[in-house]
Amino acid sequence: MRKRITITLDGALYEGLQRTVGKRGVSRLIEDLLRRRLIDTSLDEGYRSMAADQRRETEALEWCNGFGTT
């Protein structure tokens, strides 16, 4: 669910934001920065790292399918 907020910025800062990301990009930039700062993404990063490890994924798939050795 999206919420609308009002923030106050220095005029020069706001103009710089508009020049850099455009009028429509300000909200996205602020949301992305806050998300990285406030939401713990270490679990997501760990899953991405595990999924990128092809050897581990192959071994895990074999184990799940009962083909692994004991």
RAFEN-V109223 format. One record per pair of residues at least 24 apart in sequence whose ideal C-beta (glycine too) atoms are under 7 Angstrom apart, sorted by the first residue. I is the first residue (numbers start at 1). J is the second residue. D is the distance in whole Angstrom. If there is no record, write none. Layout:
# RAFEN-V109223
[[I:J:D] [I:J:D]]
This chain:
# RAFEN-V109223
none
